[in-house]
Amino acid sequence: MSEQTVRVVIADDQGMVRAGLGSLLSAEPGIEVVGEAGDGEAAIAAVRRERPDVVLMDIRMPVLDGIEATRRIIEHGGRTRVLVLTTFDLDEYVFAALQAGASGFMLKDAPAEELSAAIRVVAAGEALLAPRITARVIDAFVTRAALPRPAAGRELERLTARELEVLQLVSTGLSNAQIAAALVVSEATVKTHVSNLLAKLGLKDRVHAVIYAYEHGVVAPGEGAFPPQG
């Protein structure tokens, strides 16, 4: 993907936000804004029309919200990935969007270089799992919602002890390099463990591994050593 132009659709109900994001991204090499949408229905239409690599998806929009729009885009298939744009007053909505199939989330006020890097990560088929954001979003959602957790499924029994350990570390927001250092193994070994546990659990990426781990009690809100914020 690094040698190709990443095609992006911006979905946000505020015209000034769309204009600002469009201006920032247009100045970034290798990124092309191919469409805009002011509501979820328009976002779906833009995806079908332009077939972008990534949609920057706002959550609260008229006609159809970003959560349902994300769900429909993912269910439709194709290569388009969804990167949620968020502010921290909507944590539970972000979590729902991830459950709907989004590949990650980004702050609306993030610097241009962070946003462009996030777009490239998601376009390359990876999940964007920023530790400082993940900690607040998932902890806040699970704590406030106080939803009963489903019993751990049989798929967890398929994991080796080391794969379960890696899942726990992934769920604290650690990168492969950080996990490798913690376990005193190579980064390539960690990558293999992550791939294997995703396949065994039927998960598409690291973000959804975190969701699975919280939902099934592999980790609990507040557990894990998230890197300090700041």
N, C-alpha and C positions, 0 to 999 in steps of 0.2 A: 504494500500500500504506500510505502514511502516514496516510490517512484511514480505514483499516480496521483492525480488530483482528487481530493476528497470532496464529494458533492454533498452539500448541506441544505436542509430546509429548516427555517426558523419558525417555530410555532409559539406565538405569544399574543395575548389579546391587547397588549399595549403597543401602539405604533412606535412610540419613542424607543421602547426597549428593542423592538425588531430592528429599527433603524440603527441604533447604537451597536447592537451585536453584528449587524450586517457590515457596518463600517469597520469594526474591529477585525472581523474575519476576512474581509476583502483585502486587508493589508497583509494578511498572513500568506506566505508562499505555500502553494500546494493545496489551498482550500478555496473552493468556489461556492458561493451562496447561489443556489439555483431556484429557490422559491421561498415564499413567506406564507404564513397562515395566521388568521386572527381568531380561530376557534378550532375545536377538535375535528369537526367534519371537514373543514377546509384543509386541515393538516393531512387527513387521510387522502383527500383528493389530490393534494400536492405530491404525496408519496407515490400514488398510482400513476400520476402524470410524469413526474420527473425521475422516479426511481433513484432517489438519493442514497448515499452510503449511510448518512446519519441524519436524524431529526433531533434538533434541540427542542425539547418539549416542555412547555409550561404546564402547570397542573390545573389551576383554576382558570377556565376559559368558558365563554358562553357556548350555547348550542350543544356542545359535547365536551366534557372535560378531558384533561390530558391523560387521566388514568384509563378511561374507556377507549380513547383514541389510540393509546399505546397498545392495549389489548387487541384491538382490531387490526392494527398494523402488523403486530407479531403473528397473529393467527392467520393473516393473509399469506404469510410466507414471504419469500424473497430475501434479499440481502440487507435490507434497511435495518439499521440498529437505532435504538432510541436512547438518547442521553437527556435525562431530566434536569431541568433548570429549577432551582429551588431557593427559597429563603427559609430560615430556621423556624418560622412560625407555622410551618406546614409539615412537620416531621412525619405524622402518620400518613399523610397523603403520599409522601415520597415512598414510604414503605409499601403502600398499596400499588404504586406504579411499578416498583421493582417486582412485586409479585405478579403484575400483569405482563412482565417480560422486558422491562427496561434493562439496559446494560450498565447503568450507573447513574450518578447524579453529580451535578456541578452547581456551585453557587453563582447566582446572577452577577454578583459584583467581583467575580474572580478576575485577576489580571488577564490580559489578552493571551499571554504566552501559556498560562495554565489552561485556559479554555481551548486553545488550539491544540495543545498537547493531549488534552482529554479527548477531543474529537478524533485525533489520529489513533489513539489507543483503542477507542471503541470501533472505529472504522476497520481496524486491523483484526477485529474479531475477539478482542480481549474485553474484560470487564473493568470498569473504573471503580476502584475500591480505595477511596481516600480515607485513611484511618481516622483523622480528626473529625471528619463528617460522619463516617459510619458509626462511630461511638455514640454521637449525639442522636442521630436519627433512630437507630435501632433500639438503643437503651430507652430513649424517651417513648417510643411507640410501645414497646413491650411492657414497660412499667405502667404507663397510663392506661393502656388497653386492658391489662390484666386478663388476657385471654387464656383459657385453659389450653395447655399444651397437649397436642396429640402424643400418644405413646410412641416411643421410638420404633420405627418400622423394622421389618426383617432385613431391609437393605443395609441397615447399620451393622448387622451381624456379618455381612460380607466383607467389611473392612478389616484389614489387619490392624494390630495394635499400633503400628507406626503410622498407618494411614489415618486412624482415628486421632492420633496425636497431632498430625499435620492439619487435619480438619479443625481441631481446637485452636491451633495457632493461626490458621487462615482467618478464623472467626474473630480474632483479636485485631485484625487489620494488618498483620505483618506481611511483608513482601517475601518472595521466595528467597532472596538473599538473607533477609533477617531470620527466616526459619532455618535456613542452612546453617547459619552461625549458631543458632540456639541448639540445634541438634547435632552439630559438629559433623555435618555431611556436606556433599557437594550441592551446588545449586541445581545441577542437572538431575540429581537424585530427588530433590524436593519437587522439581517440575514433573517428574515421572509419577511420584506419589499423588500429586494434585490431579493429574490427568486420570490416574486410576480411580481415585475416590469419586471424582465427578462422574465417571462412566458407571461405576457401581451404584451410585445414588441416583442416576438418571438426571443429573443437573447439567445446565449448559455452561455455567461459568462460576467464578469465585463469588460474585455478589449473591447468587442464588444458593451457594454453599453456606454463606453466612446466614441467610434467611432460614435455611433448613436447620442449621445448627441451633439457632435460637428457638425455632418452633418445636424442635424435638428434644430440647433440654440438654443438648451436647454442651452448651454453655448457657449461662444465665446473665441477665442484664447486670452490668457492673463488673462482671468477671473479665479477666484478661488484662494484659498490660498495654493499654493503648499509649502510643507516644504522647508526650505532653503537648498541649496545644499552645500556639503562640508563634 
